[in-house]
Amino acid sequence: MNNFNKNIFIILIFIAGIWSFISGQFIVSTVLFAAAAIYSNIVMRVSVKS
């Protein structure tokens, strides 16, 4: 998976988190925001090491 696809995946998770926050599903939005943050950090660490 190249960096563009990884960035799109992170953006989609973040937008889903915003959408679930707006619709009142706070636990789901928290999980999605955490997943986006963790995955983003993993992607950045791999790109820095390369």
mmCIF file of the C-alpha atoms, coordinates in Angstrom:
data_MODEL
# 
_entry.id   MODEL 
# 
loop_
_atom_site.group_PDB 
_atom_site.id 
_atom_site.type_symbol 
_atom_site.label_atom_id 
_atom_site.label_alt_id 
_atom_site.label_comp_id 
_atom_site.label_asym_id 
_atom_site.label_entity_id 
_atom_site.label_seq_id 
_atom_site.pdbx_PDB_ins_code 
_atom_site.Cartn_x 
_atom_site.Cartn_y 
_atom_site.Cartn_z 
_atom_site.occupancy 
_atom_site.B_iso_or_equiv 
_atom_site.pdbx_formal_charge 
_atom_site.auth_seq_id 
_atom_site.auth_comp_id 
_atom_site.auth_asym_id 
_atom_site.auth_atom_id 
_atom_site.pdbx_PDB_model_num 
ATOM 1  C CA . MET A 1 1  ? 0.000   0.000  0.000  1.00 0.00 ? 1  MET A CA 1 
ATOM 2  C CA . ASN A 1 2  ? 1.549   3.291  -1.031 1.00 0.00 ? 2  ASN A CA 1 
ATOM 3  C CA . ASN A 1 3  ? 1.447   6.521  0.983  1.00 0.00 ? 3  ASN A CA 1 
ATOM 4  C CA . PHE A 1 4  ? -1.474  7.963  -0.978 1.00 0.00 ? 4  PHE A CA 1 
ATOM 5  C CA . ASN A 1 5  ? -3.688  4.982  -0.153 1.00 0.00 ? 5  ASN A CA 1 
ATOM 6  C CA . LYS A 1 6  ? -2.621  5.116  3.497  1.00 0.00 ? 6  LYS A CA 1 
ATOM 7  C CA . ASN A 1 7  ? -3.486  8.812  3.681  1.00 0.00 ? 7  ASN A CA 1 
ATOM 8  C CA . ILE A 1 8  ? -6.888  8.213  2.083  1.00 0.00 ? 8  ILE A CA 1 
ATOM 9  C CA . PHE A 1 9  ? -7.564  5.438  4.606  1.00 0.00 ? 9  PHE A CA 1 
ATOM 10 C CA . ILE A 1 10 ? -6.678  7.733  7.533  1.00 0.00 ? 10 ILE A CA 1 
ATOM 11 C CA . ILE A 1 11 ? -8.870  10.518 6.144  1.00 0.00 ? 11 ILE A CA 1 
ATOM 12 C CA . LEU A 1 12 ? -11.814 8.136  5.713  1.00 0.00 ? 12 LEU A CA 1 
ATOM 13 C CA . ILE A 1 13 ? -11.500 6.885  9.297  1.00 0.00 ? 13 ILE A CA 1 
ATOM 14 C CA . PHE A 1 14 ? -11.325 10.491 10.534 1.00 0.00 ? 14 PHE A CA 1 
ATOM 15 C CA . ILE A 1 15 ? -14.399 11.541 8.513  1.00 0.00 ? 15 ILE A CA 1 
ATOM 16 C CA . ALA A 1 16 ? -16.305 8.516  9.815  1.00 0.00 ? 16 ALA A CA 1 
ATOM 17 C CA . GLY A 1 17 ? -15.326 9.599  13.338 1.00 0.00 ? 17 GLY A CA 1 
ATOM 18 C CA . ILE A 1 18 ? -16.640 13.103 12.729 1.00 0.00 ? 18 ILE A CA 1 
ATOM 19 C CA . TRP A 1 19 ? -19.864 11.714 11.266 1.00 0.00 ? 19 TRP A CA 1 
ATOM 20 C CA . SER A 1 20 ? -20.451 9.391  14.209 1.00 0.00 ? 20 SER A CA 1 
ATOM 21 C CA . PHE A 1 21 ? -19.691 12.254 16.650 1.00 0.00 ? 21 PHE A CA 1 
ATOM 22 C CA . ILE A 1 22 ? -22.288 14.455 14.952 1.00 0.00 ? 22 ILE A CA 1 
ATOM 23 C CA . SER A 1 23 ? -24.874 11.678 15.049 1.00 0.00 ? 23 SER A CA 1 
ATOM 24 C CA . GLY A 1 24 ? -24.330 11.145 18.775 1.00 0.00 ? 24 GLY A CA 1 
ATOM 25 C CA . GLN A 1 25 ? -22.405 7.886  18.789 1.00 0.00 ? 25 GLN A CA 1 
ATOM 26 C CA . PHE A 1 26 ? -19.640 9.089  21.069 1.00 0.00 ? 26 PHE A CA 1 
ATOM 27 C CA . ILE A 1 27 ? -18.083 5.719  21.865 1.00 0.00 ? 27 ILE A CA 1 
ATOM 28 C CA . VAL A 1 28 ? -17.819 4.801  18.186 1.00 0.00 ? 28 VAL A CA 1 
ATOM 29 C CA . SER A 1 29 ? -16.364 8.196  17.326 1.00 0.00 ? 29 SER A CA 1 
ATOM 30 C CA . THR A 1 30 ? -13.772 7.865  20.095 1.00 0.00 ? 30 THR A CA 1 
ATOM 31 C CA . VAL A 1 31 ? -12.702 4.474  18.751 1.00 0.00 ? 31 VAL A CA 1 
ATOM 32 C CA . LEU A 1 32 ? -12.469 5.817  15.200 1.00 0.00 ? 32 LEU A CA 1 
ATOM 33 C CA . PHE A 1 33 ? -10.445 8.872  16.257 1.00 0.00 ? 33 PHE A CA 1 
ATOM 34 C CA . ALA A 1 34 ? -8.088  6.643  18.244 1.00 0.00 ? 34 ALA A CA 1 
ATOM 35 C CA . ALA A 1 35 ? -7.714  4.251  15.313 1.00 0.00 ? 35 ALA A CA 1 
ATOM 36 C CA . ALA A 1 36 ? -6.905  7.137  12.965 1.00 0.00 ? 36 ALA A CA 1 
ATOM 37 C CA . ALA A 1 37 ? -4.319  8.542  15.381 1.00 0.00 ? 37 ALA A CA 1 
ATOM 38 C CA . ILE A 1 38 ? -2.638  5.190  16.036 1.00 0.00 ? 38 ILE A CA 1 
ATOM 39 C CA . TYR A 1 39 ? -2.579  4.205  12.368 1.00 0.00 ? 39 TYR A CA 1 
ATOM 40 C CA . SER A 1 40 ? -1.249  7.637  11.421 1.00 0.00 ? 40 SER A CA 1 
ATOM 41 C CA . ASN A 1 41 ? 1.604   7.266  13.924 1.00 0.00 ? 41 ASN A CA 1 
ATOM 42 C CA . ILE A 1 42 ? 2.436   3.804  12.603 1.00 0.00 ? 42 ILE A CA 1 
ATOM 43 C CA . VAL A 1 43 ? 2.539   5.121  9.023  1.00 0.00 ? 43 VAL A CA 1 
ATOM 44 C CA . MET A 1 44 ? 4.765   8.047  10.018 1.00 0.00 ? 44 MET A CA 1 
ATOM 45 C CA . ARG A 1 45 ? 7.213   5.808  11.916 1.00 0.00 ? 45 ARG A CA 1 
ATOM 46 C CA . VAL A 1 46 ? 7.563   3.468  8.958  1.00 0.00 ? 46 VAL A CA 1 
ATOM 47 C CA . SER A 1 47 ? 8.142   6.362  6.547  1.00 0.00 ? 47 SER A CA 1 
ATOM 48 C CA . VAL A 1 48 ? 10.746  7.956  8.869  1.00 0.00 ? 48 VAL A CA 1 
ATOM 49 C CA . LYS A 1 49 ? 12.682  4.691  9.218  1.00 0.00 ? 49 LYS A CA 1 
ATOM 50 C CA . SER A 1 50 ? 12.724  4.184  5.423  1.00 0.00 ? 50 SER A CA 1 
# 
